[in-house]
Amino acid sequence: MNIRTNIFSEMHHPLPPRGAQALPTLHSGGLVLLPTANLWQLSAHVQHPNAVRNLLTVCPPSPVNRPELVFADQETLFEWCPQIHPRLYTLLSYHKRPLTLLVPAGPNIPLALIDSRGEVAVRLAMDSFVYRLCEDLEAPLVCCMAIGQGASGLPSSFGKIRSDVLRAADYTVTRRQREELGRFRAVSARYGSDGEIEFLL
């Protein structure tokens, strides 16, 4: 059973000082720039359509930078995407690195995040701060890599984020800004029509 820490709003445990304004910024429809398990990402509240549109304008979807939903746990993921194949659940349980799954989108997924196959990119939060944000939101974060239009380099450190993305963020989390988070995008996988798990570039 998944036990939530925020049954009542007054019971929220405060986020660390270096990210204290992330939650109210997301609730108000703003964009938050934050470090995740392997790269810096720009994020929005999934239930704020204007924020999602702004996010996709700043960080346009591309084969390299696909928007994804980040969840705190598998139970919430299944609530939003109930048609995930059990084999992908098993993969999530044992995969210890950042993993993005392409799964059939549920009815509450914003249309802007659904591709021509009816799939949406999802992942579980592996950074403790991102996990807390998703827990307190009780909803997934919409995230894109912090890559502006026409950019090519991965935002593996704060210093590699372009000024246009920095300016677009309504709030920037100041933790982990001196770290090199990672050099690669998350591994992507889907359950193929042949009954096998496909790993994608």
C-alpha positions in Angstrom: 0.0 0.0 0.0 1.3 3.5 -0.8 1.1 5.8 2.2 1.0 9.5 1.3 2.6 12.1 3.4 0.2 14.9 2.5 -3.3 13.6 3.3 -4.1 17.2 4.5 -2.4 20.3 3.0 -1.4 21.5 6.5 0.6 18.3 6.9 3.1 19.0 4.1 6.7 18.6 5.3 8.6 21.6 4.0 10.9 21.0 1.0 14.6 21.7 1.5 15.4 25.5 1.5 17.2 25.3 -1.9 13.9 24.2 -3.5 11.2 25.6 -1.2 9.4 27.6 -3.9 9.1 24.8 -6.4 5.8 23.5 -5.2 4.0 26.9 -5.0 5.4 27.8 -8.4 4.0 24.6 -10.0 0.6 25.1 -8.3 0.4 28.6 -9.7 1.1 27.5 -13.2 4.8 28.4 -13.4 7.8 26.5 -14.8 10.4 25.1 -12.5 14.0 24.3 -13.6 15.4 21.4 -11.6 18.0 18.7 -11.5 16.7 15.1 -12.0 18.5 11.8 -11.7 20.6 12.3 -14.8 19.9 15.7 -16.5 18.5 19.2 -15.8 14.8 19.4 -16.8 12.2 22.1 -17.1 8.9 21.1 -15.5 5.3 22.0 -15.3 2.2 20.9 -13.4 0.3 18.4 -15.5 -3.1 19.9 -14.5 -2.1 23.4 -15.8 -2.6 23.4 -19.6 -1.1 26.8 -20.1 2.0 25.8 -18.2 2.3 22.6 -20.3 2.0 24.7 -23.5 4.6 27.2 -22.3 7.0 24.3 -21.4 6.6 22.8 -24.9 7.3 26.2 -26.5 10.5 26.8 -24.5 11.7 23.2 -24.9 10.1 22.0 -28.2 9.5 18.3 -28.6 12.0 16.5 -30.8 13.4 13.0 -31.3 16.1 13.9 -28.8 13.8 15.8 -26.3 10.5 14.0 -25.9 8.3 15.4 -23.1 7.6 12.9 -20.3 5.5 12.4 -17.2 7.5 11.8 -14.0 5.7 9.9 -11.2 6.5 9.3 -7.6 5.5 5.6 -7.6 4.1 2.8 -9.7 0.6 3.0 -8.2 0.2 6.6 -9.4 1.6 5.7 -12.7 -0.9 2.9 -13.1 -3.8 5.3 -12.2 -2.8 7.5 -15.1 -1.8 4.8 -17.5 -3.7 1.7 -16.6 -2.9 -0.2 -19.8 0.8 -0.7 -19.1 1.9 -4.3 -19.8 2.9 -6.3 -16.7 6.4 -7.0 -18.2 7.1 -3.3 -18.2 6.2 -3.1 -14.5 8.7 -5.9 -13.9 11.3 -3.9 -15.8 10.6 -0.8 -13.7 11.0 -2.8 -10.5 14.5 -4.1 -11.4 15.9 -1.3 -13.5 18.2 0.9 -11.3 19.0 3.6 -13.8 16.7 6.3 -15.2 14.3 4.5 -17.5 11.6 6.1 -19.7 8.7 3.8 -20.9 6.5 4.5 -23.9 3.1 3.3 -22.8 -0.6 3.6 -23.9 -1.8 7.0 -22.7 -4.7 7.0 -20.2 -7.7 9.3 -20.5 -6.3 12.1 -18.2 -3.0 12.5 -20.2 -2.8 15.9 -22.0 -3.2 15.5 -25.7 0.0 17.5 -26.3 2.0 14.6 -24.7 0.5 11.8 -26.7 2.2 10.7 -30.0 0.8 9.3 -33.2 0.8 5.7 -31.7 -1.3 6.8 -28.7 1.7 6.5 -26.4 3.1 8.8 -23.7 6.6 8.8 -22.2 6.6 8.1 -18.5 9.3 7.4 -15.8 9.6 7.1 -12.1 11.4 9.8 -10.1 14.8 8.6 -9.0 16.0 11.9 -7.5 14.8 12.4 -3.9 13.7 16.0 -4.4 11.7 15.2 -7.6 10.1 12.3 -5.8 9.0 14.7 -3.0 7.6 17.1 -5.5 5.5 14.4 -7.2 4.3 13.2 -3.8 3.2 16.6 -2.7 1.5 17.4 -6.0 -0.2 14.0 -5.9 0.2 14.1 -9.7 3.0 13.6 -12.2 5.3 16.4 -13.3 5.5 17.2 -17.0 9.3 17.4 -17.8 11.5 18.2 -20.8 15.2 18.3 -20.9 16.3 21.9 -20.4 17.2 22.3 -24.1 16.0 25.3 -26.0 15.0 25.6 -29.6 17.9 24.7 -31.9 20.2 23.5 -29.0 22.0 20.2 -29.2 24.0 19.6 -26.1 22.6 17.7 -23.1 22.0 19.7 -19.9 24.1 17.4 -17.8 25.2 20.3 -15.6 23.7 23.7 -14.6 26.4 25.5 -16.6 25.3 23.9 -19.8 21.8 25.3 -19.8 21.2 28.1 -22.3 20.2 31.5 -21.2 16.8 31.3 -23.0 15.8 28.3 -20.9 17.1 30.0 -17.7 15.0 33.1 -18.4 11.9 31.0 -19.1 11.9 29.3 -15.7 9.8 31.0 -13.1 11.8 29.3 -10.4 15.2 27.5 -10.4 16.0 24.9 -7.8 19.5 25.8 -6.5 20.5 22.3 -5.4 23.1 20.2 -7.3 24.2 23.2 -9.4 27.9 22.3 -9.1 27.4 18.6 -10.0 27.8 16.8 -13.3 24.5 14.8 -13.2 25.1 12.4 -16.1 26.2 12.2 -19.7 23.3 10.3 -21.3 19.6 10.4 -21.8 17.5 7.9 -20.0 17.1 4.5 -21.6 13.7 4.2 -23.4 11.6 1.0 -23.8 8.2 -0.1 -25.0 6.3 -3.4 -25.2 6.3 -4.3 -28.8 3.6 -5.8 -31.0 5.7 -9.1 -31.1 5.4 -9.5 -27.4 9.0 -8.5 -26.6 10.3 -5.4 -24.8 12.0 -3.0 -27.3 14.8 -0.8 -26.1 15.1 2.4 -28.1 17.8 4.9 -28.8 
